[in-house]
Amino acid sequence: MIDVKKAATIGHCRAFSRSSFLAALFFAACSQPDNYVYGGVNGHDAIPAAQLPNIRTALFGERETANGRERIVVMSDTDHLCAKLDANPHFFSQPSVGLVALILRTPAGRIGTFNVNADAGATLEVSGGPGSGSATYNAGSGLVYVGEADAKTGSQASGNFSQVILLSTDGSGTAVGQMDGAFVADYCAPVAKLP
């Protein structure tokens, strides 16, 4: 004879286990990675498309400029970018591979929210690789937030950016795209060599 109460309990546990597993799988699939970029430039006519759906490298460093120290955050679809920048500081203008890279610039030694083209900058670098064309999209506006950054080996910078409006490369000031996202970037001393 089958104990209905016991069978119901076993069935309920199986259902609970299955639903718990599916819920955990759902939340794992929907969780946000540390580094992500939404949006980009939708290509048309002479404008190359540029998106960053797969961030392989997020780096930061600091350098001296005529206006004081600057923090640079680089998010790219390129592997081993720190070593590539160390070997060639002009990697973005003379890449050995095709790439898309978002470069954010903020004052060093400060955390908080910075306005693009007031006290921060942003560019999107795109290249098809050696011998192919490249494009640099400058940002016309947007916000960059840095919540943590300590420029030393083993440290990270974290923050986010929103409503970074990218302008056409033809100098017309036409908006061609927008990017929003977040970063947790590893310190990379060669970032200081960027022009």
SEMARSE-659811 format. One line per 3 residues: number of its first residue (from 1); their letters; for each residue x, y negated, z of N, C-alpha, C. Coordinates in steps of 0.02 Angstrom, whole numbers, plus 50000, padded with zeros to 5 digits. Each point is the difference from the previous one (the first is absolute). Layout:
N
NUM = A = X,Y,Z,X,Y,Z,X,Y,Z | ...
This chain:
195
1 = MID = 50041,50058,50000,49959,49942,50000,50044,49938,50000 | 49979,49951,49961,50039,49938,49994,49977,49950,50053 | 50048,49973,50036,49985,49948,50049,49992,49934,49962
4 = VKK = 49939,49977,49991,49985,49940,49961,50035,49939,50029 | 50001,49993,50066,50032,49943,50033,50074,49999,49984 | 50033,50059,50005,50071,50005,49986,50013,49986,49926
7 = AAT = 49961,50027,49955,50008,49989,49928,49991,49927,49983 | 49951,49967,50031,49989,49928,49988,50060,49960,50023 | 50029,50019,50057,50058,49964,50026,50060,50009,49953
10 = IGH = 50011,50061,49977,50055,50013,49955,49990,49961,49935 | 49939,50001,49973,49984,49963,49939,50011,49925,50010 | 49979,49975,50057,50008,49928,50016,50074,49983,50003
13 = CRA = 50040,50043,50032,50072,49987,50006,50032,50000,49931 | 49979,50048,49958,50028,50001,49932,49981,49936,49963 | 49938,49980,50006,49977,49939,49966,50037,49940,50028
16 = FSR = 50009,49999,50065,50035,49944,50031,50073,49999,49977 | 50031,50059,49997,50070,50003,49978,50006,49977,49928 | 49955,50023,49957,50001,49979,49931,49989,49925,49993
19 = SSF = 49951,49974,50035,49985,49928,49995,50057,49959,50030 | 50030,50024,50055,50056,49964,50029,50059,49998,49952 | 50012,50058,49968,50055,50003,49951,49986,49952,49942
22 = LAA = 49940,50000,49973,49983,49955,49945,50004,49927,50021 | 49978,49984,50061,50005,49931,50024,50073,49979,50006 | 50042,50044,50028,50071,49984,50006,50032,49991,49932
25 = LFF = 49982,50043,49952,50026,49995,49933,49978,49934,49968 | 49936,49982,50009,49974,49938,49973,50037,49940,50028 | 50009,49997,50066,50034,49943,50030,50074,49998,49981
28 = AAC = 50031,50057,49992,50070,50001,49979,50006,49974,49929 | 49953,50019,49957,50002,49977,49931,49985,49927,49994 | 49962,49972,50046,49979,49930,49996,50045,49954,50041
31 = SQP = 50048,50027,50037,50042,49957,50040,50046,49959,49956 | 50018,49942,50023,50040,49954,49961,50075,50015,50009 | 50038,50003,49946,50072,50008,50007,50030,49935,50028
34 = DNY = 50062,50003,50023,50034,49940,50026,50009,49948,49947 | 50016,50022,49939,50014,49954,49944,49949,50011,49945 | 49964,49948,49984,49952,50005,49945,49989,49932,49968
37 = VYG = 49981,50003,49937,49986,49939,49961,49936,50013,49961 | 49952,49957,50008,49939,50003,49959,50004,49944,49949 | 49976,50014,49940,49998,49949,49948,50062,50003,49957
40 = GVN = 50013,49945,49967,50058,49996,49955,49982,49957,49940 | 50033,50013,49946,49989,49963,49938,49972,50050,49949 | 49941,49985,49974,49971,50041,49947,50027,49974,49934
43 = GHD = 50037,50043,49967,50032,49979,49938,49951,49988,49943 | 50016,49952,49959,49964,49986,49938,50043,49954,49957 | 49990,50001,49936,50039,49961,49953,50075,50009,50015
46 = AIP = 50035,49946,50016,50072,50003,50013,50016,50009,50074 | 49949,50011,50042,50011,50006,50071,50005,50074,50018 | 50060,50023,50024,50005,50071,50019,49962,50013,50065
49 = AAQ = 49969,50059,50003,49964,50020,50061,50051,50015,50055 | 49980,49986,50062,50044,50013,50057,49959,50013,50062 | 50003,50061,50025,49969,50018,50063,50051,50040,50040
52 = LPN = 49988,50005,50065,50043,50039,50044,49958,50051,50039 | 49973,50050,49966,49958,50049,50037,50040,50048,50043 | 50065,50006,49985,50042,50048,50036,50064,49965,50024
55 = IRT = 50000,49977,50062,50059,49966,50028,50050,50054,50021 | 50057,50001,49969,50052,50048,50017,50051,49970,50047 | 50008,49934,49998,50050,49966,50041,49972,49934,50025
58 = ALF = 50009,49987,50065,49984,49935,50029,50061,49980,50042 | 50031,49944,49981,50062,49978,50031,49994,49927,50021 | 50043,49979,50046,50005,49929,50015,50072,49984,50020
61 = GER = 50016,49937,49994,50065,49974,50021,49995,49925,50006 | 50054,49969,50018,50002,49927,50007,50061,49973,49964 | 49995,49937,49979,50056,49967,49967,49998,49925,50013
64 = ETA = 50057,49968,49991,50005,49928,50006,49980,49968,49934 | 49962,49945,50003,49984,49962,49941,50014,49926,50016 | 49993,49957,49951,50010,49929,50011,49950,49972,50051
67 = NGR = 49942,50034,50007,49948,49978,50047,50001,50037,50066 | 50052,50039,50014,50003,50039,50062,49995,50075,49987 | 49996,50039,50054,49995,50073,49993,49932,50019,49974
70 = ERI = 50000,50051,49957,49939,50025,49968,49995,50075,50011 | 49940,50024,50015,49986,50072,50004,49971,50021,49933 | 50024,50056,49974,49975,50026,49936,49974,50071,50012
73 = VVM = 49937,50011,49980,49969,50066,50004,49990,50024,49928 | 50022,50061,49985,49993,50028,49933,49961,50065,50005 | 49946,50005,49961,49961,50062,49994,50005,50021,49927
76 = SDT = 50018,50064,49988,50011,50022,49932,49980,50072,49989 | 49990,50017,49937,49987,50069,49980,50064,50037,49983 | 50058,49972,50019,50066,50027,49985,50030,50034,50061
79 = DHL = 50024,50061,49991,50034,50036,50054,50071,49972,50011 | 50026,50008,50061,50069,49983,50017,50018,49928,49982 | 49954,49954,50010,50010,49931,49979,50056,49965,50038
82 = CAK = 50010,50015,50064,50053,49968,50038,50068,50014,49968 | 50013,50063,49981,50063,50018,49968,50006,49966,49932 | 49946,49994,49963,50001,49968,49934,50014,49926,50006
85 = LDA = 49973,49967,50051,50014,49929,50012,50072,49990,50023 | 50026,50047,50038,50069,49995,50023,50048,50004,49940 | 49984,50044,49952,50042,50009,49941,49991,49942,49950
88 = NPH = 49941,49971,49998,49986,49947,49951,49950,49950,50029 | 50023,49943,50028,49955,49951,50028,49951,49970,49949 | 50016,50007,49935,49956,49975,49947,49956,50056,49973
91 = FFS = 49987,50051,50041,49963,50059,49979,49932,49982,49969 | 49966,49950,50027,49933,49984,49974,50003,49968,49931 | 50053,49964,49984,50005,49971,49933,50039,50046,49953
94 = QPS = 50038,50048,50027,50038,50048,49960,49989,50071,50027 | 49938,50024,50000,49986,50065,50031,50027,50059,49959 | 50019,50053,50036,50022,50061,49967,49941,50048,49989
97 = VGL = 49942,49983,50028,49939,50039,49993,49941,49953,49993 | 49943,50026,49975,49939,49960,50000,49978,49988,50071 | 49970,49943,50014,49980,49985,50068,49945,49948,50003
100 = VAL = 49966,50000,50057,49956,49946,50021,50019,49986,50072 | 50011,49937,50017,50019,49982,50068,49967,49934,50020 | 49971,50000,50059,49972,49939,50029,50050,49974,50050
103 = ILR = 50019,49936,49993,50050,49970,50044,49967,49942,50037 | 50000,50005,50066,49971,49948,50043,50057,49965,50037 | 49996,49934,50006,50052,49961,50034,49967,49956,50053
106 = TPA = 50028,50003,50061,49975,49959,50055,50060,49973,50039 | 49990,49949,50041,50056,49976,50042,50021,50056,50048 | 50065,50008,50009,50027,50050,50046,49994,49974,50071
109 = GRI = 49998,50046,50048,49998,49981,50070,49933,49976,50025 | 49949,50003,49957,49933,49979,50020,49951,50056,49982 | 49948,50007,50041,49945,50046,49983,49938,49958,49995
112 = GTF = 49949,50026,49969,49937,49964,49992,49978,50001,49928 | 49954,49956,49983,49971,49996,49933,50031,49943,49962 | 50020,50013,49939,50033,49951,49958,49961,49991,49935
115 = NVN = 49996,49938,49976,49965,49985,49937,50048,50004,49942 | 49980,50039,49949,50041,50006,49940,50003,49931,49967 | 50059,49981,49979,50017,49936,49969,50000,49942,50048
118 = ADA = 49993,50013,50064,50010,49948,50051,50061,50020,50041 | 49995,50056,50035,50056,50025,50040,50015,50073,49987 | 49973,50028,49946,50013,50069,49980,49998,50004,49924
121 = GAT = 50024,50056,49973,49999,50010,49929,49984,50072,49984 | 49978,50013,49939,49986,50068,49979,50010,50004,49925 | 50032,50054,49977,50007,50013,49929,49988,50075,49988
124 = LEV = 49976,50015,49941,49991,50069,49979,50046,50010,49940 | 50048,50046,50008,50049,50015,49947,49979,50063,49964 | 50000,49999,49934,49980,50057,49959,50052,50011,49946
127 = SGG = 50022,50063,49991,50047,50016,49946,49988,50071,49976 | 50009,50010,49936,49995,50066,49971,50065,50039,50005 | 50053,49968,50023,50065,50034,50006,50051,49970,49953
130 = PGS = 50058,50033,49993,50055,49973,49959,49978,49987,49929 | 50017,49942,49974,49985,49983,49931,49928,49982,49986 | 49957,50001,50051,49930,49982,49988,49986,49932,50033
133 = GSA = 49943,49974,49984,49982,49934,50027,49983,50003,50074 | 50002,49941,50030,49981,49995,50070,49958,49937,50009 | 49966,49996,50055,49958,49941,50015,50004,49985,50074
136 = TYN = 49997,49936,50016,49997,49978,50070,49937,49959,50008 | 49955,50023,50042,49939,49964,50015,50010,49963,50066 | 49997,49934,50000,50004,49962,50062,49931,49992,50029
139 = AGS = 49997,49996,50066,49936,49991,50033,49983,49926,50004 | 49938,49984,49988,49976,49931,50004,49974,49982,50069 | 49976,50051,50036,49973,49989,50067,49994,50067,50035
142 = GLV = 49983,49997,50064,49991,50061,50039,50026,49992,50070 | 49993,50052,50040,50023,50000,50069,50044,50061,50012 | 50053,49991,50038,50044,50054,50019,50006,49998,50076
145 = YVG = 49985,50055,50033,50005,50005,50073,50057,50048,50017 | 50045,49978,50044,50053,50043,50026,49991,50004,50075 | 49991,50060,50026,49988,50009,50071,50059,50025,50038
148 = EAD = 50049,50027,49965,50059,50027,50034,50056,50002,49949 | 50058,49977,50019,50058,50005,49956,50063,49985,50040 | 50046,50047,50000,50063,49991,50034,50053,50025,49952
151 = AKT = 50037,49955,49969,50046,50019,49947,50064,50033,50026 | 49995,50065,50011,50058,50039,50020,49988,50073,49978 | 50054,50036,49993,49996,50070,49979,49952,50040,50044
154 = GSQ = 49955,50037,49968,49952,50042,50035,49936,49964,50019 | 49994,49936,49985,49940,49963,50019,49951,49997,49941 | 49940,49976,50015,49947,49994,49950,49967,49932,50005
157 = ASG = 49970,49979,49945,49958,49941,49998,49931,50024,49981 | 49948,49974,50033,49932,50021,49984,49958,49937,49989 | 49949,50008,49959,49955,49944,49987,49952,50017,49944
160 = NFS = 49969,49948,49974,49953,50009,49945,49997,49938,49957 | 49964,50004,49945,49993,49943,49956,49931,50003,49969 | 49972,49942,49985,49933,49999,49972,49992,49943,49951
163 = QVI = 49957,50012,49952,49982,49950,49950,50061,49970,49966 | 50051,50041,49987,50059,49977,49964,49981,49998,49926 | 49990,49940,49975,49978,49989,49931,50061,49996,49955
166 = LLS = 50004,50045,49951,50056,50002,49954,49985,49959,49937 | 50049,49962,49978,49991,49955,49943,50032,50028,49937 | 49974,49979,49944,50026,50022,49935,50074,49982,49994
169 = TDG = 50036,50039,49962,50071,49988,49990,50014,49945,49948 | 49947,49975,49967,50010,49950,49947,50003,49928,50027 | 49997,49991,50066,50004,49933,50029,49935,49960,49998
172 = SGT = 49946,50032,49978,49936,49964,49994,49965,49992,50067 | 50020,50039,50051,49967,49997,50064,49936,50041,50003 | 49988,50040,49949,49940,50042,49997,50007,50059,50048
175 = AVG = 49950,50011,50041,50000,50058,50045,49988,50063,49959 | 50044,50051,50010,49994,50062,49962,49990,50060,50046 | 50003,49990,50065,49990,50057,50046,50003,49978,50072
178 = QMD = 49983,50046,50044,50001,49988,50072,50023,50063,50035 | 50037,49991,50056,50024,50057,50038,49986,49989,50074 | 49982,50054,50034,49990,50002,50072,50032,50064,50024
181 = GAF = 50026,50001,50062,50029,50061,50025,50034,49991,50066 | 50040,50050,50018,50036,50000,50064,50066,50037,49992 | 50046,49987,50047,50066,50032,49996,50027,50015,50069
184 = VAD = 50040,50052,50002,50046,50016,50055,50065,50014,49964 | 50045,49951,49998,50060,50003,49959,50062,50014,50042 | 50044,50041,49974,50062,50017,50034,50054,49948,49983
187 = YCA = 50043,49986,50049,50054,49952,49989,50050,50028,49950 | 50021,49957,49953,50048,50017,49948,50045,49939,49990 | 50062,50003,50023,50046,49944,49996,50009,49974,49929
190 = PVA = 50004,50043,49947,50010,49975,49932,49944,49954,49974 | 49943,49999,50033,49946,49954,49980,50027,49928,50003 | 50047,49987,50045,50029,49932,50007,50037,49978,49937
193 = KLP = 50019,50047,49957,50036,49984,49939,49955,49977,49943 | 49933,50007,50008,49955,49982,49946,50008,49926,49982 | 49999,49985,49935,50006,49929,49980,49938,49960,50018
